C-alpha cells in the first residue's frame, strides 16, 4: 500500500474527522468563553474589588513601580504577572463549568444501553463434578 493511500485511509477514519470537528468547535467555544469572561464577568469582578483590573496585577522584578505591564515591559523590566495568571485560572474554571453543563445537558438525551444478562455456564470444576456424578448414576 502506498503512502498516499495509507494517508487517505487514515484521514477518512471517523476518529480523525471527529477530532478535527472537536478542535474547530473547541476553538470557537474558547472565543465565546473568553469574551464572556473578559467582557462580562471580569468587569463585574473588577467592580466588586473596587475597580481593580486583574490584568495590571504584577510585580516588577527590578524593584521599580510601574502603572501598567506595558510600561514595565517598555522599560525592559521583568515582571511576575500574577494578575494574568489569575485571569487564566478564572477562564479555565469558566470553560470547565460550561463544558460540564454541555455534557450534563447532552447526557439527558442518551438512552441507557440495554443490559444483557448472560447466564454464566458452569466452571471447569463444576463440569468435571457433573461428569463424575453422571458416571456414578449410570452404574
Backbone as CSV, one residue per row, in Angstrom:
resi,resn,N_x,N_y,N_z,CA_x,CA_y,CA_z,C_x,C_y,C_z
1,UNK,0.857,-1.174,0.000,0.000,0.000,0.000,0.899,1.232,0.000
2,UNK,0.600,2.181,-0.862,1.418,3.369,-0.986,1.160,4.369,0.136
3,UNK,2.056,5.291,0.237,1.981,6.304,1.281,0.707,7.129,1.154
4,UNK,0.371,7.526,-0.064,-0.812,8.365,-0.289,-2.081,7.618,0.079
5,UNK,-2.183,6.350,-0.317,-3.393,5.589,0.013,-3.489,5.331,1.516
6,UNK,-2.356,5.121,2.181,-2.388,4.966,3.638,-2.858,6.248,4.306
7,UNK,-2.370,7.385,3.771,-2.786,8.673,4.332,-4.278,8.903,4.126
8,UNK,-4.788,8.567,2.934,-6.226,8.708,2.675,-7.039,7.850,3.634
9,UNK,-6.596,6.631,3.866,-7.301,5.740,4.793,-7.286,6.311,6.207
10,UNK,-6.143,6.856,6.621,-6.019,7.432,7.958,-6.958,8.620,8.128
11,UNK,-6.982,9.516,7.132,-7.797,10.718,7.224,-9.280,10.385,7.162
12,UNK,-9.639,9.353,6.414,-11.061,9.046,6.247,-11.653,8.297,7.432
13,UNK,-10.824,7.880,8.377,-11.366,7.208,9.557,-12.188,8.203,10.363
14,UNK,-13.230,7.721,10.986,-14.150,8.580,11.730,-13.509,9.326,12.873
15,UNK,-12.562,8.708,13.577,-11.974,9.359,14.743,-11.214,10.623,14.365
16,UNK,-10.519,10.605,13.244,-9.762,11.775,12.824,-10.711,12.915,12.486
17,UNK,-11.776,12.615,11.780,-12.741,13.649,11.422,-13.446,14.189,12.661
18,UNK,-13.802,13.306,13.582,-14.432,13.747,14.829,-13.500,14.655,15.613
19,UNK,-12.229,14.310,15.652,-11.252,15.125,16.358,-11.119,16.495,15.706
20,UNK,-11.085,16.535,14.379,-10.969,17.815,13.677,-12.171,18.708,13.972
21,UNK,-13.361,18.128,13.937,-14.564,18.904,14.254,-14.509,19.391,15.691
22,UNK,-14.061,18.531,16.599,-13.960,18.913,18.006,-12.999,20.066,18.233
23,UNK,-11.876,20.047,17.529,-10.896,21.123,17.676,-11.462,22.441,17.163
24,UNK,-12.138,22.395,16.021,-12.715,23.616,15.444,-13.802,24.175,16.348
25,UNK,-14.700,23.318,16.808,-15.766,23.766,17.709,-15.170,24.263,19.021
26,UNK,-14.128,23.578,19.512,-13.472,23.990,20.750,-12.843,25.369,20.635
27,UNK,-12.244,25.663,19.490,-11.637,26.984,19.290,-12.711,28.068,19.288
28,UNK,-13.815,27.804,18.603,-14.905,28.780,18.579,-15.510,28.947,19.969
29,UNK,-15.671,27.844,20.684,-16.219,27.891,22.038,-15.274,28.662,22.963
30,UNK,-13.972,28.481,22.772,-12.993,29.208,23.575,-13.102,30.712,23.385
31,UNK,-13.357,31.149,22.156,-13.529,32.581,21.897,-14.776,33.116,22.602
32,UNK,-15.841,32.325,22.598,-17.069,32.754,23.277,-16.825,32.884,24.770
33,UNK,-16.161,31.908,25.356,-15.904,31.951,26.793,-14.936,33.077,27.134
34,UNK,-13.950,33.315,26.281,-13.030,34.426,26.522,-13.779,35.749,26.514
35,UNK,-14.673,35.923,25.568,-15.475,37.143,25.515,-16.378,37.251,26.741
36,UNK,-17.001,36.144,27.126,-17.849,36.146,28.328,-17.042,36.570,29.539
37,UNK,-15.848,36.032,29.657,-15.030,36.326,30.827,-14.509,37.758,30.798
38,UNK,-13.895,38.162,29.669,-13.287,39.487,29.594,-14.319,40.611,29.559
39,UNK,-15.399,40.407,28.831,-16.332,41.499,28.588,-17.485,41.573,29.582
40,UNK,-17.784,40.464,30.263,-18.933,40.472,31.171,-18.518,40.203,32.614
41,UNK,-17.826,39.088,32.841,-17.539,38.700,34.227,-16.422,39.520,34.869
42,UNK,-15.314,39.738,34.159,-14.194,40.452,34.764,-14.547,41.901,35.120
43,UNK,-15.331,42.639,34.327,-15.734,43.971,34.784,-16.567,43.924,36.072
44,UNK,-17.419,42.908,36.188,-18.216,42.776,37.416,-17.304,42.468,38.600
45,UNK,-16.354,41.561,38.399,-15.405,41.230,39.469,-14.545,42.442,39.792
46,UNK,-14.138,43.194,38.764,-13.364,44.414,38.991,-14.151,45.446,39.769
47,UNK,-15.436,45.558,39.478,-16.292,46.485,40.218,-16.417,46.061,41.670
48,UNK,-16.554,44.746,41.894,-16.673,44.237,43.261,-15.381,44.423,44.053
49,UNK,-14.244,44.480,43.357,-12.967,44.660,44.053,-12.519,46.116,44.047
50,UNK,-13.439,47.018,43.783,-13.099,48.439,43.832,-12.493,48.969,42.549
51,UNK,-12.813,48.387,41.436,-12.339,48.873,40.147,-10.962,48.364,39.764
52,UNK,-10.442,47.412,40.479,-9.135,46.859,40.137,-9.240,45.982,38.898
53,UNK,-8.226,46.073,38.059,-8.164,45.237,36.867,-7.095,44.185,37.098
54,UNK,-7.470,42.916,37.026,-6.522,41.840,37.284,-5.354,41.865,36.302
55,UNK,-5.586,42.382,35.104,-4.523,42.396,34.098,-3.313,43.196,34.579
56,UNK,-3.548,44.187,35.395,-2.455,45.029,35.859,-1.973,44.666,37.261
57,UNK,-2.260,43.457,37.691,-1.686,42.963,38.943,-0.384,42.268,38.576
58,UNK,0.728,42.910,38.894,2.027,42.351,38.563,3.061,42.891,39.543
59,UNK,4.206,42.261,39.513,5.319,42.714,40.337,6.535,42.842,39.436
60,UNK,7.120,44.034,39.431,8.324,44.264,38.635,9.528,43.771,39.428
61,UNK,10.318,42.911,38.794,11.450,42.302,39.483,12.647,43.249,39.624
62,UNK,12.596,44.405,38.974,13.704,45.350,39.122,13.518,46.277,40.315
63,UNK,12.418,46.130,41.048,12.177,46.930,42.249,11.492,48.254,41.985
64,UNK,11.321,48.632,40.749,10.653,49.883,40.409,9.134,49.697,40.436
65,UNK,8.425,50.815,40.413,6.968,50.778,40.382,6.490,51.301,39.027
66,UNK,5.624,50.530,38.375,5.078,50.899,37.072,3.560,50.830,37.156
67,UNK,2.900,51.699,36.374,1.437,51.733,36.385,0.827,50.528,35.660
68,UNK,1.432,50.144,34.556,0.900,49.036,33.766,2.026,48.086,33.377
69,UNK,1.636,46.902,32.958,2.614,45.921,32.491,3.313,46.438,31.235
70,UNK,2.576,47.116,30.372,3.155,47.642,29.141,4.284,48.631,29.440
71,UNK,4.071,49.495,30.442,5.120,50.460,30.805,6.341,49.743,31.378
72,UNK,6.103,48.696,32.165,7.219,47.937,32.728,7.999,47.234,31.628
73,UNK,7.287,46.649,30.660,7.956,45.957,29.554,8.720,46.954,28.679
74,UNK,8.124,48.150,28.483,8.801,49.175,27.688,10.088,49.614,28.374
75,UNK,10.101,49.599,29.696,11.308,49.964,30.439,12.297,48.806,30.503
76,UNK,11.902,47.653,30.008,12.788,46.497,29.992,12.807,45.717,31.296
77,UNK,11.796,45.905,32.124,11.750,45.223,33.416,11.075,43.860,33.264
78,UNK,11.641,42.880,33.956,10.995,41.565,34.020,9.886,41.652,35.062
79,UNK,8.754,41.018,34.764,7.605,41.110,35.668,7.033,39.741,35.979
80,UNK,6.486,39.627,37.178,5.682,38.465,37.557,4.229,38.879,37.368
81,UNK,3.565,38.316,36.389,2.214,38.734,36.012,1.178,37.843,36.678
82,UNK,1.030,37.957,37.983,0.091,37.079,38.681,-1.351,37.441,38.386
83,UNK,-1.636,38.651,37.950,-2.990,39.024,37.550,-3.415,38.303,36.279
84,UNK,-2.494,38.205,35.317,-2.791,37.468,34.087,-2.959,35.984,34.376
85,UNK,-2.164,35.472,35.327,-2.320,34.080,35.732,-3.686,33.864,36.376
86,UNK,-4.104,34.807,37.218,-5.422,34.703,37.852,-6.525,34.721,36.797
87,UNK,-6.372,35.565,35.777,-7.340,35.568,34.671,-7.390,34.205,33.986
88,UNK,-6.229,33.600,33.749,-6.182,32.294,33.083,-6.864,31.231,33.938
89,UNK,-6.682,31.295,35.249,-7.345,30.335,36.145,-8.849,30.527,36.107
90,UNK,-9.290,31.763,36.116,-10.734,32.042,36.048,-11.300,31.553,34.718
91,UNK,-10.580,31.800,33.610,-11.017,31.292,32.300,-11.155,29.779,32.329
92,UNK,-10.162,29.119,32.917,-10.203,27.658,32.978,-11.446,27.173,33.706
93,UNK,-11.741,27.745,34.854,-12.905,27.293,35.614,-14.210,27.596,34.885
94,UNK,-14.276,28.716,34.198,-15.480,29.033,33.429,-15.647,28.045,32.279
95,UNK,-14.567,27.748,31.562,-14.639,26.785,30.460,-15.009,25.409,30.986
96,UNK,-14.381,24.991,32.100,-14.687,23.677,32.669,-16.151,23.601,33.092
97,UNK,-16.679,24.664,33.674,-18.080,24.676,34.089,-19.010,24.626,32.878
98,UNK,-18.681,25.368,31.827,-19.509,25.348,30.612,-19.494,23.971,29.962
99,UNK,-18.331,23.349,29.886,-18.249,22.007,29.314,-19.043,21.022,30.167
100,UNK,-18.963,21.166,31.488,-19.749,20.316,32.388,-21.242,20.462,32.101
101,UNK,-21.699,21.695,31.941,-23.126,21.918,31.661,-23.527,21.319,30.317
102,UNK,-22.674,21.448,29.313,-22.981,20.895,27.993,-23.070,19.371,28.062
103,UNK,-22.102,18.751,28.731,-22.115,17.287,28.847,-23.323,16.822,29.641
104,UNK,-23.642,17.547,30.707,-24.811,17.184,31.510,-26.097,17.294,30.683
105,UNK,-26.196,18.339,29.884,-27.364,18.522,29.028,-27.433,17.434,27.963
106,UNK,-26.302,17.094,27.364,-26.273,16.072,26.314,-26.596,14.696,26.871
107,UNK,-26.210,14.422,28.101,-26.484,13.117,28.702,-27.973,12.890,28.969
108,UNK,-28.753,13.952,29.009,-30.201,13.789,29.185,-30.840,13.066,28.009
109,UNK,-30.235,13.222,26.833,-30.813,12.656,25.627,-30.278,11.265,25.302
110,UNK,-29.296,10.826,26.037,-28.756,9.492,25.789,-29.652,8.454,26.433
111,UNK,-29.920,7.414,25.679,-30.684,6.305,26.235,-29.693,5.322,26.837
112,UNK,-29.992,4.832,28.016,-29.056,3.860,28.593,-29.036,2.593,27.748
113,UNK,-27.872,2.026,27.614,-27.714,0.807,26.834,-28.405,-0.338,27.558
114,UNK,-29.126,-1.177,26.819,-29.805,-2.289,27.487,-28.776,-3.256,28.081
115,UNK,-29.085,-3.689,29.278,-28.191,-4.611,29.966,-28.596,-6.027,29.603
116,UNK,-27.667,-6.753,29.017,-27.918,-8.119,28.622,-27.313,-9.025,29.691
117,UNK,-28.174,-9.809,30.309,-27.700,-10.722,31.343,-27.445,-12.074,30.701
118,UNK,-26.222,-12.506,30.783,-25.839,-13.787,30.200,-25.691,-14.783,31.338
119,UNK,-26.367,-15.919,31.178,-26.280,-16.959,32.199,-24.884,-17.579,32.124
120,UNK,-24.112,-17.427,33.181,-22.765,-17.995,33.120,-22.837,-19.516,33.150
121,UNK,-22.067,-20.116,32.303,-22.024,-21.577,32.263,-21.258,-22.112,33.460
122,UNK,-21.300,-23.410,33.619,-20.571,-23.983,34.750,-19.060,-23.839,34.549
123,UNK,-18.372,-23.710,35.660,-16.920,-23.629,35.594,-16.364,-25.001,35.250
124,UNK,-15.069,-25.059,35.007,-14.442,-26.343,34.677,-14.587,-27.329,35.824
125,UNK,-14.441,-26.826,37.038,-14.583,-27.705,38.204,-16.011,-28.251,38.305
126,UNK,-16.985,-27.382,38.081,-18.374,-27.815,38.156,-18.692,-28.822,37.054
127,UNK,-18.179,-28.585,35.857,-18.423,-29.518,34.750,-17.814,-30.885,35.053
128,UNK,-16.613,-30.904,35.630,-15.975,-32.166,35.985,-16.767,-32.907,37.058
129,UNK,-17.248,-32.154,38.041,-18.061,-32.781,39.087,-19.366,-33.333,38.522
130,UNK,-19.966,-32.617,37.564,-21.198,-33.135,36.948,-20.928,-34.414,36.162
131,UNK,-19.792,-34.482,35.478,-19.432,-35.708,34.760,-19.259,-36.863,35.720
132,UNK,-18.583,-36.607,36.845,-18.389,-37.673,37.848,-19.743,-38.105,38.401
133,UNK,-20.618,-37.183,38.705,-21.936,-37.504,39.212,-22.721,-38.351,38.220
134,UNK,-22.699,-37.910,36.958,-23.442,-38.655,35.917,-22.855,-40.062,35.730
135,UNK,-21.533,-40.185,35.834,-20.893,-41.508,35.703,-21.303,-42.415,36.860
136,UNK,-21.358,-41.859,38.080,-21.770,-42.672,39.241,-23.242,-43.074,39.142
137,UNK,-24.090,-42.244,38.605,-25.520,-42.561,38.472,-25.744,-43.651,37.436
138,UNK,-24.931,-43.660,36.391,-25.156,-44.614,35.314,-24.698,-46.029,35.693
139,UNK,-24.031,-46.247,36.789,-23.595,-47.578,37.205,-24.726,-48.411,37.649
